[in-house]
């Protein structure tokens, strides 16, 4: 197949060409990028007024399979990813059973090849059963296709276990993706500790619960010279710690979620359980610090932390509801609406945070448009507004706080390995 995407604004941080131009896809690769390309025999895709960029890559997705197929499956989760403009996702290990051995890594990869709409990169568990006690067989999982390791959803409280994991991860050249929350400080908290927790009468989780773990683990990363990545950074203090560590040369990267740069703990005023997430929504000061961290590069990546839950589980008393919200279908729109249109991020920074840097951190293909690379390409309309509705969400779960909101940035077309998978907001089966 040959496609020529003509007249779009090509945003391509790691490539040789940027600006208004054309992109030629031949078979599974990008053949050429430039101005007024010849398109003999190619299907013409008019992209005037649209943005053309590398397909998005989410390095923090929960697909729930195996074990919780009532909440999400590899098929439904990757379909939501495709609709959101993603061409690849990395799925977390907190399934049931956990992805803590090579057999389950292989199962996830095989299911993705059979039923997936986008590329799926399994993340293996750091410890067996996510219990934080004994290291999982990282080498075997890496050989089976794991791209990184994480006990996300659980904090590695034992520093000796984490130090050993960091030393082993160096052998395989991969990052550890860390969920940072001191369990003793967090206690039985269900939201951010502060004005709103006091007003609502709900137990709070102080910001220092996140910050103290990040401080500890930055020291361990520095001592071992290993690669460490902090998941869903949410506090001003955490951003400052990471910024200072980067200045010292620590090999650290970090991510922020759309809900942590677009919502605050004031959203909880009606006790709606859809706003219960981990780490919790913080103050406006924290939210603005996260935005500044993305702006100055302290925070490298925007990741969804897509966490689907069944309606029955999520629609409960706030303190009993599970943490997490879905995010694959709204991430691009929330980033464009809240960060690019408001001047926090440039178009290039958006693509870096949602595509180029995730590919670099995971050491996987993608994040760039240039001749000879797999044709994973996204076209979206930056000026097209669309409303988030439950009916149009294709994720199996619907636990989104953005229902009824209007966002800018409508996904138009997506190619994966040169195959047109999504066109004019419709799936190509």
Buried (B, 14 or more C-beta within 10 A) or exposed (E): EBBBBBBBBBBBBBBEBBEEBBBBBBEBBBBBBBEEBEBEEBEEBEBEEBBBBBBBBBBBBBBBBBEBBBBBBBBBBBBBBBBBBBBBBBBBBBBEBBBBBBEBBBBBBEBBEEBBBBBBBBBBBBBBBBBBEEBBBBEBBBEBBBBBBBBBBBBBBEEEBBBBBBBBBBEBEBBBBBBBBBEEBBBEBBBBBBEBBEEBEBBBBBBBBBBBBBBBBBBBBBEBEBBBBBBBBBBBBBBBBBBEBBEEEBBBBBBBBBBBBBBBBBBBEEBBBBBBBBBBBBBEEBBBBBBBBBBEEBBBBBBBBBBBBBEEBBEEEBBEBBBBBBBBBBBBBBBBBBBBBEEBBBBBBBBBBBBBBBBBBBEBBBBBBBBEBBBBBBBBBBEBEBEBEEEEBBBBBBBBBBBEBEBBBBBBBBBBBBBBBBBEBEEEE
